[in-house]
Amino acid sequence: MHPVLFRLPLPAWTIPLFPALLVLAALGALLALFGWRKRAADLLVIGVVLAAAAGLSASGYQGQVYTLAPLPIYSYGAMLCVSIVVGWFLTLHLAEKDGLPRDKMANCYFVTALAALVGARLLYVATNPQEFDSFKDLFALRRGGLVAYGGFLGGFVGSLLYLRPQKIRLLPWADDAAPGLALGVVITRIGCYMFGCDFGKPLAEGSPAWLQKLGSFPRWAEGTLLEGSGSPAWIQHVNQRGLSPDADGSLPVHPTQLYEVLAGALLLGLVMLVRKHQRFRGQAFLAFVLGYGYLRFVIEILRDDAERGEFGPYIGTHVFLPAALLIFAAAYVYGPSRSFTSPRLRYATDALAVVPPVALYFALKPASFADSSTLQLSTSQWVGLLTGVAAGVVWYTLDEGARKHPEAAMSLGPGAVPDADEPEPAADEEPSPPPAPVKKKKKKRKAQPSSS
């Protein structure tokens, strides 16, 4: 595992934080003003967020200084940046291919990415409030603390707020962003695996040796990170599972990060397949929402990191989990299943959707009532379940609209048409007649003298 990819050498300068943050806030305000005058929404949003974040946090750093030191580049942060860059090229390529204006979509991507980062941080704060003692802790991103589902929800809201004034439908943009989201899952979860976060429960003793090797996270050397002397799994196992502090590695656990890498690759193939047979805008995006919700819910069953958060009622494990998967199956039958033109194929997939919850019920069913266990769902499981049901309902509504009005179902919105903002003549206004043609005057021929 490589939690730190490399360190950037920096000069040993001492910077007073309070005036430095004020200068940064002023630069953000100037950037916001420039973006407002140039009608560049991305620069406006970035400037406002920068000015607000620097200005609000400045008061908490009065009298404090910071001495520059070699800057560690963490594996998760690096892979997150790679996913944003790769998603940029893929999303804008698909958007331009679908007929959306590239300049507006580029601005939309900036706004969406920034809103996703804010949403991912806020959901982590809501899930783990005990880790934040002051307001400035919200900006301590180097210590980690982002939730993927918060990023999805924040990005969705940011896209909606940007596209509505542009008179461009949200769903075409969401379809173009869905492959980038799936690919982002693949890339960022590789970063999670390299860092060692988001690990799973301990493996059974009879698990394959290769799986145990993939799921063993080492004890890092002292000073690798600012906080902690080992990987998250190693620290948790020492504190909660009786692992010796002298152990070189954690207990073998489920490498749930790699499970989610496979899930992201599967979703990427799914959304690209749906795009080829698309009947209405939003179809690929809804396929990603329902598919990711289902796969994330299942993977969360094997997660064991404390930061994921749990809440809600305690219900028997053999009832709660199969019932949730049955709800996912109902959402699929109600929505996406309708898109199959072959009744035989549709009924076959409906039957397959019911198999996992039934199989899970019999696998978890205790021998007696006294042996039954209870559990709470995690934050991501609740969000995945709710968004999965919503995706099934919206799919049904949009599919019905596509049957009645197929052209409207595939429209992009008036803002996607270059000349959509030009005024058009009213429907009852008669067009002005064309100008009458100019008649050319015939020249009189002069009489020629006759020859004798």
C-alpha positions, 0 to 999 in steps of 0.5 A: 500500500502507498498512502503517500505517493511522493512529497513535493519539496518546498522552501522553509518559509513561515507564513502568517495565516490570518493575512494570507487568508485575507489576501486569498479571500480578496483574490476570490472576490476579484475572481467572482467579480470578473466572472460576474462581469464576463458571465462566466458561471464557473469563475463566479462560483469558484470565486465566491466559494474561495472568498467565503471559505478563506474569509470565514476561516481567517478569524480562527487563525489569528496570530498563527503561522505555518512553516512550509514543509515537503508537501505529501501527495496522498494516493486518494487525493491524487486518484481523485484528481485523475478521476476529475480530469478523465471525467472532464474529457469523457463527459465533454466528448459525449456532450458534444457528440449529443449536440450540447454546446461545449462551452456551456457544458465545460462551465457546467462541469466546473460547477458540478465538480465543485458542488460535488466536493462540497456535498461529499464533505458535508455528508461526511461531516453529518455522518461523523460530527464527533471529528469536528471540534471547530469550523476550521476543521471543515477545511482540513481535507488533508485528513480525509473525509469525503463520502461518494454519495454526498458527491453525487447528490451535491453534483446533481444539485450543482448541475441543476442550478447551473443548467436551469438558467441556461434552458438546457435539460438536466437529463441529457447532461446527466446521461453524458456524465454517467460514464464519467461517474462510473469511471470515477468510481473505478479510479477513486476506489483504487486510491482508497485501496492504496490508502487503506481506507473503506476496508471490509470485515475480517475474512473467514479462516478458510478464505483463499490465500490470494484474497487474504493477501489482497485484504491485508493492510500493513502497519506504516512506518512512524511519520508516514502520516501526520496522524496515526502510525498505521493503516486504518484497518491496522489501527481499528484492529489494534483498538477493537479486535485485540491485534497486537500493536507489534503486528506488521499488518492488519487482520485479513479483511474483505478488500471492499475497495476492489469490490467497488472497483469491479462494480464501477467497471460493471456500471461503466459497461452498463451505462454505455450499453444503455446509451446505445439503445436509449429511448429517453433522456436520463435513461443511462443516468437512471441505470447508473443510479439504480445499479450503483445503489444496489451494488453499493448496498451489497458491498456495504454489508461487508464494510467494517470501517467506523467512519461510514456511519450507521443510523435507523432502527435495529431490525433482524439481519435476516429480515432487514437486508433481504427486504431491502434487496426486495425493494430494489427488485421492485424498483427494477420491475416497476421501471427499467424492466419495462424497457425490454421489448421482448416479454420473455426477456422481461419476465426472465429478468424480473425473476432473476431480480427476486433471486438475490433477496430470497437467497440472502434470506435463507443464507442469513436465517438463524437456526432459532429466534434466540440466535438472531442478530440485529443491525442498522443500515449505514448512511450510504445504504439508506441513500442508495435505497432511497435513490434506487426507488426514486430511479425506478419511479422516474424511469417509469414516468419517463418511459411512459412519456417516451411512448407517447411523445418520442421526439420530446423525450429525446430533446435537449432543451431550447438552450442547446440550440445555437439560435434559440435566443433569437426572437421568432415571429408570432404564430398569428403574424403574417410574413411580409410579402417579398419585394416586387421585382424591379422591371428593367426599362427597354432601351429604344433603338436608334433608327439607322440610316437606310442605304440606297 
